[in-house]
Amino acid sequence: MSENIETLRWNNDHFEMIDQRILPSDFKYISYTSASAVADGIRLMVVRGAPAIGCAAAYGVALAALNLQDANDDEFAKGMEDAFDILVQSRPTAINLFWAIDRMRNKMNESQGSSKETANILLNEAHKIKREDIEINRAMGRNGAALLDDGARVLTHCNAGALATAGHGTALGVFRSAVEIGKNISVIANETRPFLQGARLTAWEMVQENIPVTLISDSMSGHLMSHGEIDSVVVGTDRVAGNGDVANKIGTYMVAVLAKRHNIPFYVACPLSSIDRSITSGKEIPIEERPIEEVTGYRDCQWAAEGIKVRNPAFDVTPAELVTGLITERGIVLNPTTEKINQLFSE
């Protein structure tokens, strides 16, 4: 994916996001002019990936403030609380959503100016969050690239690329950075049922970058591992608990178990903003259940019987004991524990 293509962007007086639901068959931006519309875009998966969701939420807050910039203080405060509430409810698992909203709320509370001045401050803060996300991803990419040998065949699950962030990507950012320093790596992408983020998005990004990529169904990864065809696993994350337990797209836990069985390193690309030290373990991470239609078919094609019962948890939790290391912007945390994670924040 070209660095010139932005997953999300501010365009004059409105916010735009690539509609990731229609990739790779079509490419277009959708425009947003209100917090409620941005919340709908997050909930309906126009945008996905924890860092990108956080950036989108920040712009949703800014849009709310801009729409209220001529209001009096009481109307502004009430309107902003409504915006915060609707954005918070859009997706429950990605901690970056709540991190970005809290940061924007704190910036608003610090402002001593008029509604119009506060709105401009919040828009600038959203721009800053976006810029910082790209810088963080590049730092993670540099740190993670050192873990991959020249010629490595790397498995990834779901999409943790530029489309899941403000740019460069987390797990896929590691691959991009490895290629930038001259390493010859190839990617194996799980298709990532049921929403097919690996097949539709990860594979598309790697093709755009001319990074060799092989698409497999989720059930094939154990077979490839047992035949020595996978050297490392690198995935992203939507939330990491204080003890190092990792929530990522459903199916990640199975990949981690298989990697452990075959002595293959399992790395998680994880910005500090995705670490939630307010919870002690992954058992406290809320797991989003998504619509049954994502499992019974895809778009206009339905393959499941009418009336069938369906479970569709969007995420699962990989225990810290299965994680070889967290790749962060501040370095690698091998065999993560509560103590090591706390030390990361004290540096």
Buried (B, 14 or more C-beta within 10 A) or exposed (E): BEEEBBBBBBEEEBBBBBBBBEBBEEEEBBEBEBBBBBBBBBBEBBBBBBBBBBBBBBBBBBBBBBBBBEBEEEEBBEBBEBBBEBBBEBBBBBBBBBBBBEBBBEBBEEBEEBBBEBBBBBBEBBBEBBEBBBEBBBBBBBBBBEBBEEEBBBBBBBBBBBBBBBBBBBBBBBBBBBBEEEBEBBBBBBBBBBBBBBBBBBBBBBEBBEBBBBBBEBEBBBEBBEEEBBBBBBBBBBBBBBBBBBBBBBBBBBBBBBBBEBEBBBBBBBBBBBBBBEBEBBEBBEBBEBEBBBBBEBEEEEEEEEEEEBEBEBBBBBBBEBBBBBBBBBBBBEEBBBEBBEEBEEE
